[in-house]
Amino acid sequence: MQEICPNPLMWNKVYSKLKKAWVESGGAGEQPPKPLVVDLWAYSSDHEKAERWQQTLSWALNHSCYSVVADIATNDMYTGAVTA
């Protein structure tokens, strides 16, 4: 088992912080990737969740917001087996 992405509540909190930072910086470029939460969570595979989380990490790094995603506690992470 490996960490795939934050649990839905935490992922939504992270997204809110990233979106706020994006708006405060003038909203240039693409906004942060939307989290796979609520209905999207139920209909997304672990692979899709992992992929979207990696997109979020890349976005945060490229927009100087990595501190928002860097300190998520282990118990706030969803774990599973990612398959292609």
C-alpha positions as CSV (number, residue, x, y, z in Angstrom):
1,M,0.0,0.0,0.0
2,Q,1.2,3.5,-0.8
3,E,0.0,7.0,-0.3
4,I,-2.1,8.0,-3.2
5,C,-3.6,11.4,-2.3
6,P,-5.1,13.2,0.6
7,N,-8.4,12.1,2.0
8,P,-11.3,14.1,0.5
9,L,-11.7,16.6,3.4
10,M,-8.0,17.4,3.4
11,W,-7.7,17.5,-0.4
12,N,-10.5,20.0,-0.5
13,K,-8.8,22.2,2.2
14,V,-5.6,22.1,0.2
15,Y,-7.4,23.0,-3.0
16,S,-9.1,26.0,-1.2
17,K,-5.7,27.2,-0.1
18,L,-4.1,26.8,-3.5
19,K,-7.0,28.5,-5.2
20,K,-6.8,31.4,-2.7
21,A,-3.1,31.8,-3.4
22,W,-3.8,31.7,-7.2
23,V,-6.5,34.4,-6.9
24,E,-4.3,36.6,-4.6
25,S,-1.4,36.4,-7.1
26,G,-3.7,37.8,-9.8
27,G,-5.1,34.6,-11.2
28,A,-2.5,34.3,-14.0
29,G,-2.4,31.1,-15.9
30,E,-4.4,28.0,-15.1
31,Q,-5.9,27.6,-11.7
32,P,-5.0,24.6,-9.5
33,P,-6.3,21.2,-10.6
34,K,-9.7,20.4,-9.1
35,P,-9.6,17.7,-6.4
36,L,-11.4,14.4,-7.0
37,V,-13.8,14.7,-4.0
38,V,-17.5,14.2,-3.4
39,D,-19.0,12.4,-6.4
40,L,-15.7,12.4,-8.3
41,W,-14.1,10.4,-5.5
42,A,-16.5,7.5,-5.8
43,Y,-16.2,7.3,-9.5
44,S,-12.4,7.7,-9.8
45,S,-9.9,4.9,-9.6
46,D,-6.8,5.0,-7.3
47,H,-4.7,5.6,-10.5
48,E,-6.8,8.6,-11.4
49,K,-6.6,10.0,-7.9
50,A,-2.9,9.5,-7.9
51,E,-2.5,11.2,-11.3
52,R,-4.6,14.2,-10.2
53,W,-2.7,14.5,-7.0
54,Q,0.6,14.5,-8.9
55,Q,-0.8,17.3,-11.1
56,T,-1.7,19.2,-8.0
57,L,1.8,18.8,-6.6
58,S,3.4,20.0,-9.8
59,W,1.0,23.0,-10.0
60,A,1.9,23.9,-6.4
61,L,5.6,23.6,-7.1
62,N,5.4,25.7,-10.3
63,H,3.3,28.4,-8.5
64,S,5.5,28.7,-5.4
65,C,2.8,27.1,-3.2
66,Y,4.5,23.9,-2.3
67,S,4.4,24.6,1.4
68,V,0.6,24.1,1.2
69,V,1.0,20.5,0.1
70,A,4.3,19.6,1.8
71,D,3.2,19.1,5.4
72,I,0.1,16.9,5.0
73,A,0.0,14.4,7.9
74,T,0.2,10.7,7.1
75,N,-3.2,10.1,8.7
76,D,-4.7,12.6,6.3
77,M,-3.5,10.5,3.3
78,Y,-5.6,7.9,1.4
79,T,-3.6,4.7,0.7
80,G,-4.1,2.0,-1.8
81,A,-2.5,0.1,-4.7
82,V,-2.0,2.2,-7.8
83,T,-2.3,0.3,-11.0
84,A,-2.0,1.6,-14.6
